[in-house]
C-alpha cells in the first residue's frame, strides 16, 4: 500500500543528498507556494541532518498575483535588489511550486508579466540562481490531481514514482546520446505538420538526471542562433502565466520567428515581443522520463515526456550558451509517439529516432521500456 509519508521522506532525501548534494555548513534556500508546510518540515529535517542551514520563504500564488497586479517598475526593482543578495548568499536553492489554481495569473496584464520577467526573474533566477546548485519541483496538490484527471491518491503515487526514478541509471544511459549530440551538426525534425532544420555544431549537450528539476529526465543543447529554418507545430499544450496555448505553429527564417499561430494568439504575441531574444531559440531537448507518458498540463512533467522533444523560445542556459538572452524561456513540446501522430529526427541526414523510439543500437537503452 502506498505510504505518502515514506514517499515524502524518500523524495526529500534525494533532493538534499543527490539533486543539490548539500554539504555541512552550506546555506540552502527553500522557496515554496501552495503546498503543505509538512513537506517543507520534512525537507528541513533532511537539510539539518547533513549539518546545513535551511532558509525558508513562502509566497502563495494568490499573494503573488496581488503584488503583480499592483506592481510598478520601482516595486519590481526593489524586490530584485532585496532578493538578489539573498539568492547570491546561498549555496543551494530548492524551489517547490504547488498550485491551487493553474490559472491564478491569467488576469495579470501581459505588460506586467513581461516587466516581472525582465526586471526580476532574469537577473535573480537566470543569472544568479542558475549559477548555484538548484532544484525545482511541483508538489502534488488536489488541484494538480484534478487537472491530471486522477484521484488524489492515484496521482500522489504516480507523482512520487515519476520523481524518484533511478536517475543515476538514466544518467549513465544518456552518455551515448550526449556524445552523439556533441558530434552532430545538422538536426532535422519531420512530422506531418513539421519540417524544421537547425545546427547544433560545437554546442555542449547537458544531461538532466535529477540535479535541477524533479521530475527530471532530459538532455538538452541549443541551436546555433541564426541556423533555424522551417516550420514546427507543437502538439502539447503550453501554459504560461495562467494562459493556455494550443497548436502553436512557429515559422523560422535564419533563426528568427517570422510567423506564428496558436490559440490566444494576441497574448502569445506579447511573449514574442518581450525583447529581441524572445523570437529566437535557446534550447533543443529530448524528453526521456519513462513514467511521463502523457501531458499533465505542467511544464516540469510535460517537457520530460518519453518520446518527446522540446524547443524553448527565449534565453539559453549559461552551460549551453548560444548567445541568445531574453527575459523569456518558454518550453514548447512536440510528442513523437504514434498516439500524437509520430515523427522522425535526423542527425546529419541519419534517422536516429522514429515515432519516439531511438533506432541506433547505442541509443535503444533510452527507450522507455528499457528505463522502467
C-alpha distance (Angstrom), angle and dihedral (degrees) to the residues before:
residue distance angle dihedral
X1 . . .
X2 3.81 . .
X3 3.82 112.9 .
X4 3.81 110.1 -161.5
X5 3.82 95.4 -168.8
X6 3.81 92.4 54.7
X7 3.81 89.7 45.3
X8 3.81 90.9 52.5
X9 3.79 91.7 49.5
X10 3.81 90.9 49.4
X11 3.80 91.8 49.7
X12 3.82 93.4 45.6
X13 3.80 90.4 51.7
X14 3.82 90.7 50.9
X15 3.80 91.5 49.8
X16 3.79 93.0 51.7
X17 3.80 103.9 36.4
X18 3.82 102.1 28.9
X19 3.81 110.9 22.2
X20 3.81 97.8 39.7
X21 3.80 98.8 16.4
X22 3.80 88.5 -144.0
X23 3.80 115.0 -156.3
X24 3.79 132.8 -159.1
X25 3.80 113.1 -76.7
X26 3.81 95.7 16.8
X27 3.80 121.9 131.2
X28 3.80 114.8 -124.8
X29 3.81 118.7 -162.9
X30 3.82 114.7 -151.8
X31 3.80 117.4 -167.8
X32 3.79 119.2 178.8
X33 3.78 144.2 165.8
X34 3.79 137.5 -170.4
X35 3.79 96.0 0.1
X36 3.81 132.3 108.3
X37 3.78 118.4 -81.6
X38 3.80 87.4 -136.6
X39 3.82 92.9 74.1
X40 3.80 90.8 49.4
X41 3.81 88.2 51.3
X42 3.82 89.7 54.5
X43 3.80 89.0 48.8
X44 3.81 91.5 50.7
X45 3.81 89.3 53.1
X46 3.81 91.1 53.5
X47 3.81 92.9 47.2
X48 3.79 94.5 49.7
X49 3.81 90.3 44.3
X50 3.82 89.3 68.3
X51 3.81 92.0 44.7
X52 3.80 97.7 -104.0
X53 3.80 129.3 133.3
X54 3.84 119.9 -113.6
X55 3.82 118.6 -149.1
X56 3.81 113.7 -170.4
X57 3.81 132.9 -159.9
X58 3.80 126.3 173.4
X59 3.80 129.8 -167.6
X60 3.79 118.9 162.0
X61 3.79 118.7 -146.1
X62 3.80 94.3 -110.9
X63 3.81 89.4 58.5
X64 3.80 91.7 45.0
X65 3.82 89.7 50.3
X66 3.80 91.3 53.6
X67 3.79 91.6 48.9
X68 3.79 92.3 49.4
X69 3.80 93.1 47.0
X70 3.79 88.0 56.3
X71 3.77 97.3 35.7
X72 3.78 125.9 128.5
X73 3.77 130.6 -174.0
X74 3.81 89.4 -102.0
X75 3.82 91.8 51.6
X76 3.81 93.1 50.2
X77 3.80 91.3 48.0
X78 3.81 88.9 50.6
X79 3.84 91.8 51.3
X80 3.80 89.5 48.4
X81 3.78 93.6 49.7
X82 3.81 91.3 50.8
X83 3.81 97.5 41.7
X84 3.80 98.7 42.7
X85 3.83 98.2 66.5
X86 3.82 91.2 43.3
X87 3.80 90.8 52.5
X88 3.79 90.9 44.0
X89 3.81 93.1 51.8
X90 3.82 93.7 57.0
X91 3.79 126.4 84.7
X92 3.82 97.2 -152.0
X93 3.79 135.5 20.6
X94 3.81 126.3 -154.5
X95 3.81 114.0 -169.9
X96 3.80 117.3 -167.7
X97 3.78 117.4 -170.8
X98 3.75 121.8 -170.3
X99 3.76 126.1 170.3
X100 3.76 135.3 -148.2
X101 3.81 89.6 176.2
X102 3.81 123.0 17.7
X103 3.80 89.6 -158.1
X104 3.81 97.7 51.0
X105 3.81 91.6 120.5
X106 3.80 96.5 43.6
X107 3.83 94.5 106.7
X108 3.79 96.3 46.5
X109 3.83 105.6 111.0
X110 3.78 113.6 -106.2
X111 3.80 92.4 -124.0
X112 3.81 90.7 57.9
X113 3.82 91.4 49.0
X114 3.79 88.9 49.2
X115 3.82 92.2 50.1
X116 3.81 90.0 48.0
X117 3.79 91.3 52.4
X118 3.79 94.4 45.8
X119 3.81 99.8 41.6
X120 3.81 102.4 32.6
X121 3.81 114.6 13.6
X122 3.79 99.1 44.7
X123 3.85 97.9 51.5
X124 3.82 98.5 33.2
X125 3.80 100.1 39.9
X126 3.80 109.3 18.7
X127 3.80 95.0 39.7
X128 3.82 104.7 30.8
X129 3.80 109.4 19.3
X130 3.81 94.1 43.5
X131 3.81 89.2 56.6
X132 3.84 90.1 59.4
X133 3.77 133.8 67.3
X134 3.78 101.7 -85.6
X135 3.77 143.6 161.7
X136 3.79 131.7 -168.0
X137 3.80 126.5 -159.5
X138 3.80 140.4 166.0
X139 3.81 117.6 -131.8
X140 3.86 117.7 -132.9
X141 3.80 102.4 -110.5
X142 3.82 125.5 174.5
X143 3.81 88.9 -104.6
X144 3.80 90.7 53.7
X145 3.81 90.6 50.3
X146 3.80 90.2 49.3
X147 3.81 93.9 50.4
X148 3.82 87.7 49.3
X149 3.82 89.8 52.6
X150 3.81 93.3 -124.3
X151 3.77 134.5 118.9
X152 3.80 113.5 -99.0
X153 3.81 93.0 -109.9
X154 3.79 93.4 44.5
X155 3.79 91.3 49.8
X156 3.81 94.1 46.6
X157 3.81 90.6 52.6
X158 3.81 90.1 48.0
X159 3.81 91.6 46.5
X160 3.80 95.9 53.8
X161 3.82 91.7 44.3
X162 3.80 90.7 53.8
X163 3.80 93.5 44.0
X164 3.81 97.3 47.5
X165 3.81 96.9 49.4
X166 3.81 113.5 147.9
X167 3.79 92.7 -92.1
X168 3.79 95.1 177.5
X169 3.81 90.1 59.0
X170 3.81 90.1 48.2
X171 3.80 90.3 48.2
X172 3.80 91.3 55.1
X173 3.81 93.1 47.2
X174 3.82 92.0 51.4
X175 3.81 93.3 62.8
X176 3.85 96.3 89.7
X177 3.82 91.5 49.0
X178 3.80 90.8 48.2
X179 3.81 89.9 51.3
X180 3.81 92.1 48.2
X181 3.81 93.9 47.8
X182 3.79 91.3 51.3
X183 3.82 90.5 53.3
X184 3.81 94.4 46.6
X185 3.79 126.8 99.8
X186 3.82 108.9 176.3
X187 3.81 125.1 39.5
X188 3.79 121.3 -170.3
X189 3.83 124.5 -172.3
X190 3.81 117.7 -163.9
X191 3.83 129.8 -178.0
X192 3.81 131.5 145.5
X193 3.82 87.9 -83.9
X194 3.82 101.8 27.8
X195 3.77 138.8 69.6
X196 3.79 110.0 162.4
X197 3.81 130.1 157.6
X198 3.79 133.5 -175.3
X199 3.79 142.3 150.3
X200 3.81 127.2 -108.1
X201 3.81 93.9 176.4
X202 3.80 112.6 154.1
X203 3.80 94.7 2.2
X204 3.82 119.9 128.1
X205 3.81 121.1 -119.2
X206 3.79 113.8 -133.9
X207 3.80 121.2 -151.6
X208 3.81 114.7 -141.8
X209 3.78 108.1 -161.6
X210 3.78 107.5 151.9
X211 3.80 100.9 -54.0
X212 3.82 100.3 104.9
X213 3.79 110.2 9.6
X214 3.79 130.8 39.0
X215 2.94 114.1 -132.3
X216 3.77 93.0 36.2
X217 3.75 139.2 171.5
X218 3.78 117.0 130.3
X219 3.77 141.2 108.9
X220 3.78 118.6 -147.0
X221 3.76 143.0 -174.1
X222 3.81 132.6 164.1
X223 3.80 131.2 -109.1
X224 3.78 117.5 -118.5
X225 3.78 98.2 -94.6
X226 3.81 100.7 -118.8
X227 3.82 97.4 32.2
X228 3.82 100.5 82.8
X229 3.80 116.8 109.3
X230 3.78 134.2 162.2
X231 3.79 137.5 34.2
X232 3.79 132.7 -62.1
X233 3.81 131.1 -174.8
X234 3.81 117.7 -158.0
X235 3.80 115.0 -144.1
X236 3.82 99.1 -167.8
X237 3.84 118.5 78.1
X238 3.80 118.0 -110.2
X239 3.79 121.5 -147.3
X240 3.78 117.8 -162.6
X241 3.81 124.9 171.9
X242 3.79 92.1 -16.8
X243 3.81 97.1 -49.0
X244 3.81 123.2 110.0
X245 3.80 120.6 -143.2
X246 3.81 121.8 -165.3
X247 3.80 133.4 -171.3
X248 3.79 93.5 11.7
X249 3.80 109.9 -167.9
X250 3.79 119.1 -169.7
X251 3.80 127.7 -175.9
X252 3.81 118.5 -162.1
X253 3.76 132.7 -162.0
X254 3.81 118.3 -174.0
X255 3.80 89.8 -19.5
X256 3.80 98.9 -49.2
X257 3.80 127.1 107.3
X258 3.80 104.9 -118.2
X259 3.81 99.2 168.8
X260 3.78 136.8 18.6
X261 3.78 144.7 170.5
X262 3.82 136.1 -174.0
X263 3.77 142.5 125.7
X264 3.82 113.7 -65.0
X265 3.78 85.4 27.2
X266 3.79 98.2 172.0
X267 3.80 93.5 52.1
X268 3.81 90.3 48.0
X269 3.80 87.8 53.9
X270 3.81 88.0 59.7
X271 3.82 87.9 58.8
X272 3.81 92.0 49.0
X273 3.80 90.2 49.2
X274 3.82 95.5 49.9
X275 3.81 92.5 104.8
X276 3.80 140.9 -38.2
X277 3.81 93.8 -77.2
X278 3.80 95.8 53.2
X279 3.82 91.4 78.3
X280 3.82 92.8 56.5
X281 3.79 133.0 68.9
X282 3.79 124.9 -103.5
X283 3.81 102.0 176.4
X284 3.81 145.7 28.8
X285 3.80 117.8 -172.9
X286 3.78 147.7 165.2
X287 3.83 120.0 -130.3
X288 3.81 111.1 -137.5
X289 3.82 111.2 167.0
X290 3.83 105.4 123.4
X291 3.81 93.7 -156.1
X292 3.82 93.7 56.3
X293 3.78 99.5 80.9
X294 3.80 103.2 150.0
X295 3.78 140.5 22.8
X296 3.80 117.0 -78.9
X297 3.83 92.6 -178.7
X298 3.80 88.2 -111.9
X299 3.78 121.2 111.4
X300 3.81 96.5 -146.0
X301 3.81 89.1 60.3
X302 3.78 101.5 29.8
X303 3.81 96.3 53.6
X304 3.84 88.5 55.9
X305 3.82 94.0 52.7
X306 3.75 113.4 137.8
X307 3.84 112.6 -113.9
X308 3.80 92.2 24.7
X309 3.77 139.9 111.8
X310 3.79 128.0 -162.6
X311 3.76 138.2 -161.7
X312 3.79 124.4 -160.5
X313 3.76 123.3 -145.6
X314 3.78 111.7 -146.2
X315 3.75 134.3 19.8
X316 3.79 124.5 24.7
X317 3.79 121.1 -140.6
X318 3.79 121.6 -101.3
X319 3.80 92.6 -118.9
X320 3.81 90.0 55.1
X321 3.78 103.3 28.9
X322 3.80 117.3 176.9
X323 3.80 90.8 172.1
X324 3.80 96.2 -101.1
X325 3.80 113.8 130.6
X326 3.77 125.1 -178.0
X327 3.79 143.1 144.6
X328 3.82 84.7 -119.7
X329 3.80 128.4 79.4
X330 3.80 107.1 165.0
X331 3.81 118.6 169.1
X332 3.81 114.9 -145.3
X333 3.80 117.1 -166.1
X334 3.77 134.2 -148.9
X335 3.80 119.5 -174.0
X336 3.80 116.9 -150.2
X337 3.79 96.5 -168.1
X338 3.80 115.7 123.5
X339 3.81 89.4 -112.7
X340 3.81 87.9 65.3
X341 3.79 96.5 42.9
X342 3.80 101.3 -86.4
X343 3.76 130.1 -109.2
X344 3.79 145.9 -155.8
X345 3.80 132.4 -127.4
X346 3.78 122.8 -159.8
X347 3.81 126.6 -165.9
X348 3.80 110.8 -162.3
X349 3.83 89.8 -20.6
X350 3.84 93.3 -51.1
X351 3.80 115.9 119.7
X352 3.81 105.1 -126.5
X353 3.80 101.1 164.7
X354 3.79 135.6 26.2
X355 3.80 127.0 -177.9
X356 3.79 90.2 -9.9
X357 3.82 96.5 -52.6
X358 3.79 124.2 112.6
X359 3.80 111.6 -127.5
X360 3.81 104.4 -169.1
X361 3.83 113.2 95.0
X362 3.81 93.6 -125.9
X363 3.83 91.7 52.6
X364 3.81 103.1 45.6
X365 3.82 90.6 90.2
X366 3.82 85.5 73.7
X367 3.81 93.8 60.7
X368 3.79 110.6 110.1
X369 3.79 96.9 -111.2
X370 3.81 89.4 59.1
X371 3.83 95.4 51.4
X372 3.79 100.8 51.9
